[in-house]
Amino acid sequence: MTIPPLPRAAFGLAPLPPGLHAVVLSWHLAPEPGHQPAAEPLLGFWAEPLMDALAEAGARVTLLLPLAEPAAEPAEQTGLGRLLAARGMGLAFAEGFTPAAVDAAIAALAPDVVHAPEREGLLVAALSRRAAGLAHRGCAMLLHARGPQGFRHAEEARFTPSVSALGVAARERQAMRLADAVLCASPEVAVWWAAEGQPVRRVAPLAWRAHPVPAAPPRELVLPLPLASEAGLEFALFALGRAAGRLRLPVVFAGVPGPMVLGSAAQALGGLAGKPLDWRLESETTPQAVCARLLRPGTVALLPSERGTPPELFAFCAMAGVPVLTTPHAVAAEAAARYPGRIHAFERQERPFAAMLARLPELPPAPEGTAAPDWPAPPLLLAPRPIPPAPAVTLVVEGLPPAGAEEQGVALLLAEPGGLRRAVLAAGTPFVALAGGARHIAPGAVAAMARLACAAGSPAVTAWDNTAQPLGGAEDLAAVRPDALLGHLLLLEVAALPTALAALGTPGFAAALAREAGEVFCLPEPLAHAGAPPPPATPAEPLFAGPYRGIAAMARHDAALEAKPLSWRDGQIVRAMEGTSRGSPEYLKLLALLAERQGFTALAIQAWQARARALPEDLEALEQPILLSLRPDGRPEDVPPMIASLAALLARTGQEEGQHLPGLALRRVLELAALGDEAGARALLAGIAAHFPVPPAFALLWPGELP
């Protein structure tokens, strides 16, 4: 494995203290090709320039790679290890793609600073234990907002994975609350997190400063992003397929294969087979190699993702003078403002985009320059947050106190059987700790949880014990898996939780606590020993009580079906709704599909129709209500106005994809007539005939009624 030289200027950042050890946590590369199925190549466009910048500033740099499976050989003996050693950097493995494995690896490396993406929340155990005063004292920990799990799924137009996705989202949020800083170079991701109530610190993208490429007319179109759904591969292939036979530039796919929603990258590329298109595959090994590939005169970079393209890649191309073809979104707009005349954004619709590709080598006009944002460069090092002192806490125990209770250094209050709530309210301290079911509490456990609560600003903290490893989380998780929220050891801020404390001891306590606290934080440290797992909790709400609530509604239903694979349309699709803004067209589509799967046909039709009002040109949003209404359990009387809307859309756009629908509706006419519903059949036939030609045979059913 080799990397071609990348001629570049220095980053120009301030030097770091001598001897500083910096760890960058990323999983964009596998130790050997194909070794790590969890690899996300897009992360490399952030991680690799950052590693070079740290090394240039004088740090000793180690790439920490969490493995999805055990390594077959030591890190330094892998191809990646040798590659990094040649650049003066080290490689270390975390033996598991989990926060606990990453925490153990950081403890072994003992760095001065850790940089990690917020995605997957893999730094949450290290951050939580540091805030509790249990580990990593003096180590700075900086998160880089690259778009969380839910952001990635929205980019890929995917359904949400499963209930476990709620746990991942919870640890992402918890890690962000505890980091020394959350740095973000993407306006799209910043807006996402702002809507989630998680502010970020905007910074300029840290990119390699390549020497300018000599000016030359466009000669080839290069897609440098990974061959993955998150990178917009499907849209690129659809547009290129439509432009086949008219596109005069050869197309080069330079990225490595990455995760696809359906199938593999090879299967997706196979759709170009037989089309009159000059294309080839040149999968480069690393982001640095991909960027070096772009520096050939005459190269045009194609960045088709809607918002997932790394801002660093826009900055690299613009500084090097490589023209960029992309679609309008906030990342591209910000890059166009910073580098006027170098970012060419075009409408994200397959047909217009394909027509634009057919006009190459003529490039579309670049957007008009606007005021460029003056974001600072990302800091390489910050002072770690101080560990807060533990506030006053009362340990409240119902029955006999567990071993170690009297050695906690906090007040101890024994509650009478059934009097737990009264004892909590009478404690007289800002925080109370509950230890129901625990036989032994580790020394300093209550103080550690209290320090975490103060550091996170959370009124509720739980901790691991020997029988349960709760996740913590928010209301969505409490609605589905309340038993995963809490363990045997729980810290509560009394004044902040009046409603939850009123439900203490009832099945609805977990949901009430998560709703009122906003977030239950979890200290991933075995601080208690219990004889049996906590009693199973039950959701406070019955299935689908009240209005549909996004991911909670979906997860409540699917919790009972986790063991049953759901497949439809293109095959098994991973379910996802998390993070989609309510009322958005994406949310309405997800709600329609969810309702259809559960048999709520009327709700599905309403959701599709709401999406059609938001996106009048969306053929699918008009097509699906017609198909649902033509089902045996549908309402054929609702079809005629839908047919009218369909005819208007087809007349406006000239599309051919919807021409089969009148035929399906005519088949339903015959079915209704056979079932004796003559009035319904005649009304449906008249609605079709008003907008589409009807075969002469249908005029014989009711002579004189058709135009």
N, C-alpha and C positions, 0 to 999 in steps of 0.2 A: 504494500500500500504506500503510494507516494502522493505528494501534493505539489503541483507546479508552483513555482515562485509567484508571489503576488506583489509586484512592484507597488510600493505605497509610501505615503508620507507618514510621519509620526502622528499619534493621537493628540499629542500636546497637552496631556493631563499632568497634574502636579505629582512629583515623586512621592512614594509611600515610605513609611519608616523602614530602616534597614532590617532585614531578616523577617519581614512580615510574611506569614503563611496564609494564603488565600485559597479557599475551596469553592469551586463552582459546581453546583449540583445540577445535572442535566441528564436527559436520557434520549438525546438526539442521535447517538451513535451506539452501535452494538460493538462488543469486543471483537467480533468477527462478523462478516456479512451474514445476515439471517439469524444471528444467535439470539437476539432479543426482540420478541414480538411486541413488546411495549414501546419500542422506539418511536419517537415523534420527531421526524427530521426538521420540521419548521423551527424547533427550539434552537437548532444549531446556528441560525443567523443572528441570534442574540448571544448565545454562549461563547462561540469561538472568537468573535471580536472582543468580547469582554475578557476572555482569557489572555488574548494578546495584549490588551490594554493594561491588565494587571501586571503581566510580565514586563512590559515596557516601563512601567512605573516602579519596578524593582522588587515586586513580590515573588515569592516562591509559590507556584500555582499548581494545584491538584484538581483534576476533573474527577468528581465523585459520581459514579455511574450505578444507579440502583438496578439490580438484575432481576429479571423475571424468572430466571432459573439459575441453578448453581453454575459457577464458572468452571470450565474444564481445566483451566490452568491459571497460574498467578497473573495478576493484572499486568505486571511489567513484561511478561513473556508473550502477551497477545500482540497482534498486529497493531492494534490501537495504542497499546502501551509503548511499543517501540516508536510509533509515529510521534507520539507526544514527547517521548524522551529526546528525540532528535530536535525538538523545539524547546528543550529545556524545561519541560513540564512533566508532572507525574499523573498517574492514573490509579484510582482506588475503586474498589467495588463495595457496595452495600449489599449484603447477602439477603436480598428480598426487596420487592417493590412495595415497601410499607414504611410508615413513619417511624416505627420502632427500629427497623433495620437501618434507616438513615441516621437516626439518633445514635445508635451504637457505633456506626462508622465515623460520625463526627467526633464522638468521644475518643475514638482510637487515634484520629488524625490530629486532634487538639489544635485546630486552626485559630488564627486571630480574627478572621472574617469569613463569613459564608454568604455566597450569592446563590439564590435559587428562584425558580419560577413559582408563582402562587398556585399554578395548576396542580391538581391532585393533592395539595396540602401535605406534601411529603416532609416538610420541615416542622410540622405542627408539634410533634413529640419533643423535639429539641427545644423549640421556642417555649413550650409549656413548662418543661422541666427547668429551663433557665429562669423563667418568670417566677417559679415557685422556689427558687434558690437551691435546687437539687443538683444542677449540673451546668457546665458551659459558662461558668463565671468569666466575665471579661471578653467573651467572644461576641463580636458584632454579627448580626444576622439581618441581611437585606433581602427583601422579596422584590421580584420584578414581575409586574402584572402583564402576563402574556395572553390573558383570556382564560377564564376558568373552564371547567368541564362543560358547564351549561352554555357558555359562549361558543365553544367549539361545536357543540351539537347544533346550535342554531345556525352556525355557518354551514354545516353539512346538511341542513334540512333534515335532521334525524329525529326519530322518536327517542325518548329518554331511556337509558339503559334499564334500570330496575330500581327497586327500593334502595339498593346499596348506593345509588347515585346521591341520595339525600345525605348519607353519611359522608361521602367525599365532599359534597358542597359545604357541609358543616365544618369539616376540618380545614377547608380552604379559607372560610371566613374567620375561624379562630386563629389560624396562623397570621392572617393579615392584621388582626387586632394586636398581636404581640410582637410583630417585627419592629426593628429599629426604624425602618422606612419601607414604604411600598412605592417603588419607582415605576413609572409607566410612560412609554414612548408612543403609545397608540391612543389617539382620541376616541376611537371606537371602544376600546377596552375601558378607558377612563369613564366614558358615559355609562357603560354597562355597570361598573362598580358603583358609580354615583347613585344610580337607580336602586342599587342594593343597599344603600346607606353606608358604603365603605369608601371613604375618600382616598385618593391616591395622589402621589406627588409627581407632577408632570416633568419630564426630562426630554432632552433631545435624543434621537436615536444614536447609539454608539456604533458607528460603522467604519469599516476599513476605508482609508482615504487613498484610493487608487490614483495613479497618475492618469491624466486625461487621455482618452483614446483619440487618435487622429480622426478628423471628420471624414466620412465616406458615405456614399448613398447606401440605403438599406440593401443587404445581400441575403440575410437569413433571419428567421424568426425563432428565437430561443425561449423555451419555457424553463426557467431555472428553478422553479419551486419543486418540492417533492411531488411525486405522482400519487396524490392523496386527495380524498374528498375535501378535507379542510383547506387545501390549496386551490380549490376550484377546478379540479381536473375534469369533472363531468361537463361543466359549462364549456371549457376550452375545447373538449372533443366534439361536443354538439356543434359549436360554432365552426370549428375547422371542417367538420364533416359537411356542413352546409356550404362552406366556401370551396370545397374540393372541386377541381376542374377550373376554378377561376383564380385561385391563389397562386401568385407567380413566384413567391419566395419559398425556399425549402424550410421545413419546420424541424427543429431539434428539441427533443425532450432530454434535458440535462440533469434533472433531479433524480434522486434515488426513490425506489418504491416506498410508499407509506400506507397507513391505514385507509381502507375504503369502507364506505357504508355497506356496499354490496359487492361481493366478489373480490377480485384482486385488480391491481393496476394492469397486469398483463391482459386480463379479460377485457378491461375497459379499452385499452389500446387496440385490442383485436377488432373493435368496431370500425377502425379505419381501414381494415384489410379490404382490398379490392376497389377502394375509392381512388380517383385520380388525384392523389396528393403525394407530394415528395416529402417524406418524413423519415426520420431515423432516431434511434435511441442512443444517447451518449451519457448514461447515468454516471455522474461524477461521485466520488467517494465522500466528500465533505463539503460543507458550505463554502469553505475557502476555495476549493477546487472549482465549484460551480461559479463563484464570482470571477475567478481567473478566466474561466471559459467565456464569460461575457465581454472580456476586454479585447476581442478581435474586432478590427474596423468593419463597419457595416452590420453589426449585430443590433437587432431590435429585441428588447426583453418583453415577453408577454407575461403579465401578472394578472391572471383571471379571477382570483378569489374575490369574494364580495367585500370582505373586511379582514381576512385572515393573513394577508401578506405582511411579513414583518416590516415595520417601518425602516429597519436597518437596510433592507434590500433596496427600497426606494431611494434612500440616501446614498447608498453605494453607487447605484446606477447614475443618479443625477450628478454626483460629484465627478464621476468618471466620464460623463458625457455620453452615456449609453441611452438611446431613446427608449422610453417605457410606454407600452400599450397596456391600458388597464381599464377598469370600469369606475364610474363615479362613486366614491365613498369618502368618508372623512379622512382616512389615512392618506389616500391619493390627493385629496384637496389640500391637506396640510403640506404634503411634499411639494405640490405644485406651487404653493405660496412661497415656500422656502427656496425652491429652485425653479424660477420662472422659465417657461418655454421648453422644459425637458420631460414633463409628464403629460402624456396624451390619453385622456380619459374619454371613453365612448360608452354610449347607452348599453346597459346590461340586459339586452334582449338578444336571443340567438340570431334571429333573422337580420336585424340591423347590424349587429356585431359582425356576422359573417359577410354582409355586404361591404362593411368597412375593410375587413381583411382582404376581400377581393380587389380592393383599390390599391393595395400595397404594390410597389414601394412608396406610394404617396401616403404620408402620415396624416391623420386627422389633426386639426388645429389643437394646440395646447390651450388649456383654460387661461383666462385672463388672470394676471397676477393680483393677488390681494396682499394684505399686510401679513408678513411672515411671523409666525409665533416665535417669541424669543425665549425658548426653553433652555435652561442650563444643561450642561453635560451631566450625566449621571455620576454621583459620587462613588468612588471605589471603596471608601472606608468612612464609617461614622462611629461615633462613640456609642457603645452598647447602652441600652436603657438601664437605669439603676433598678436594683431589686427593691421593691417597696417593703416597708416594715409591715409585719402582720398586725391587723387591727384586733380589737377586743372580740373574743369569741366565747360563746358558751356551748359546751358539748352536752347535748340533751339526749338522754338514753331512757328508753322505756323498758323497765325491768332491771335485771342485773347488769352492771356496767361491764363492758368487754375488758379483757386484759390490755393494759397499756393506756386505759382511759385516764387514769389519775396522773400519768407521767406526761401528758400533752402540754402542760404549762398553761392551760386555759381553765376557766371555770367549768365545773361539772354539775349538772342538774339531773336528778333522777325523776322521771315522770311516772305517775301511777298508771296502771293499765287503763288504756282508753283516754288518758289525759295528756297525750303528746302535744296537741295543739295548745292547750292551756299553758303547758310548761314552756313552749316556745315563746308565747306572747309575754310570759312573765320573766323571761331570761334577763332582760334589761341590758343586753349588749347589742351592738349594731348587727352582728352576725351570729347565727347559731349553726352548729354542726349536728347532723343526725347520723346515728350509727346503728340503725335497726338491723338486727341479724348478724352483726359482726361479732366474732369471738375475740379478736385481737386487733389492735390498731397499732401501726408502726410508729415508732418515735418521731415526733415532729410532723405527723401527717396533717393535723388540723391547721397548724400554722402554715404549712406549705400550700394547702388549698386556699387559705385566706390571702396569702401573698398573690397567688394566681388571680383570685377574684379582683383584687385591687389593680393589678397590672392590666387586666383585660377590661375592667369596668363592667364586669358581669355580676349580676346579683345571685347567680346560681352556678355552683361548681360541683361536679361529681368526680369520682376517682375510681380506678380499677381496684378489684380485689381478686382473691384466688378463684372465685367462681364466676365472676362476671367482668367483662371489659366493655362498659357502656361507651357509647359514641358521643354523648352529648348531642346537641343539635337544636333545631327550632321547631316551630309548630307543625310543619309538614311532616317531619319525622315522627313527632309525637302522635299524629293522627294515624300513622301506619304501624309504627313499632315502638309504642311507649315503653316496652320492656328494654329496648336498646338505649333508652335515654338515661336511665338512672341505675346506680348500683347500690351497695350497702352503705356507702359513705357519701354524704351530701352536705354541702355548705350553702346556707341561704342568707341573704340580706333581708332582715325582717321588714324594715320600713318600705322596701321596694316591692314586696310581694303579698299584699293583703288578700287578694283574691285567691292566689295559689295556696296560701296558708289556710284559708277557709275550706279548701278542698283536701287538706292533708288527711290522709287515711282513707280516702275514697278512690274508686277506680279512675276518676277523672283528674287526679292530682297531676300526673305527668303532663297531660295536655294543657291543663291550666297553668302549670309552671312554665312550660315552654312559651306559651302565648304571652304571659305577663313579663317574663324575663327577657323575651326577644331571642335569647340564645342561652342554652345551658352549655357551659364550657366543661371540658373533660381534662383531667390531669392523668396522663397515661403512665401511671406509676402504681404498682401493687401496694397500696397503703393499708389494706385490711385483710383479715383472714376470716372467712365465714364458713359455717358448716354446710350450707346449702345455698343454691342460687336464690336471688330475690323472688318473691312470689310473682307470677305472671301478671302484668298489668293489662288492662283492657282499654281500648280507645274510648274517649269520652263521647264520641259521636257515632251513631250508626252509619252503616255504609251509605254514602251519597246523601247524607242529611243536608238540607239547606242547598245553597247554590253551589255550582261547580267551582272548585277552588284550584284550578291549575294542576300542578304536579300532585298536590295532596289528593285531589279527586282521582287522578289516574292511579296513583300508588295505592290508595285504599282498595281500589278494585283489583289491581294486579297483585297485591300481596298474597291473595288466595290462589293466584295462578302462576306463582313464580316457577313452580316445577314443570309447568306445561308450556312448551314452546309455542308461540303464536306465529303463524306464517300466513301470508296473504300477498297478493299481487306479485311483486318481484322476488318473493321468498321471505325467509325470516328476517324481520326488520327489528333492530333494537329500538325499544320504546323510549321516547324522550319528549318532555315538555318543559323541563326545568329551565328557568331563566328566560322563557319567552314572555314578552310583555303582554299583559292581558289587553285584549281589544285589537292587537296587531293582526294583520292578515295571517302571519305564521301561526299565531295562537289559535285563530279561528279554524284553520285547517286541521291542526292537531286535535282540537275539540271535536270537529266533525268526524274525524277518523275514529277517535275514541268512542264517541256516542254510537257510531255505526256498529263498531265491534260489539258493543254491549246491548244492541238491539233497540236503542233509543233513536228510531228513524226520524221522528219529527224534529228532535233536537239537532241531529246531523244535518237535516235539510236547512234548518234555520242558520246553523253555523256557516254552511256553504254559501247561503244567500247573503249573509253579512259580509263574507269575504268577497263575493262578487260586487257588492256595493263599494267596497274599498278598492278593488282591483277590477274595473269594468272590462279589461281586456283578457282576463284570466278565463280561458275556455274551460278548464277543469272545474272552476267554481260554478259555471253554468251547467256543465255536463252532469256532475254528480247528483244534484237534486233531481234532475230528470230521471236518471237511472234508479235512484232510490224510490221515487214516486211511482215508477213502473213496476216495482216489485209486487208480488201478491199481497203483501201487507201494506203497500203504499196507498196513496190517494191519487188516482188517475185524474180526478177533477182539477188538481192543482197543476197539471202538466201544460195545458194550453198557454197560459202566460209565460211559462218557462220556455216553451217552444218559440214564442214571439221574441223573447230576449235573445235566444240562441240565433234566430234568423238575423236579427239586427247586428249581432256581433260578427257573424260570418260575412254579412254584406259589407261591414266596415273594414274587415281585415283580409278578406279573401282566403281565410284558412279553409283547409279541406278536412282537418281532423275530426270535426263534429258532424260531418255529413251522414254518418251512420245512425245518428240518434233518431231521426224521423222514421227510419225503417224499424227500429226497435219499438217505437211508439205505435206504429201500425200493427205490429205483431200483438201488442197489448190490446188493441182494438178488437182483433179477432178473438182473443182470449175472453174479453169481457162479453162479447156477443155470445160466445159458446156457453158462458156461465149464466146467461139470461139477463145480464145487465145491459139492456138495449139502450137505455138513456145515457149511461156512462160511456158506452161505446160510441154512440152518435156524437156526444159532446167532444170526446177526445178526437175523433176523426175530423170534425169540423175545425178544431183548433190546429190540427196538423195541416189540413188542406188550405188554411188561410195563409200559410207562409211557405209551404213546400209542395212540390208536385206529388200527386197521389196516383198510384197505378189505376188504370181504368176499371179493373175488377172491383175496386172498392166502391165505385159509383153504383154498382149493381146492388149493393147491400140495401141502400136507402135511396132509390132513384129520385133525382131532382133536388137533392139537398146539398150537393157539393158544387162549388163554383166551376 
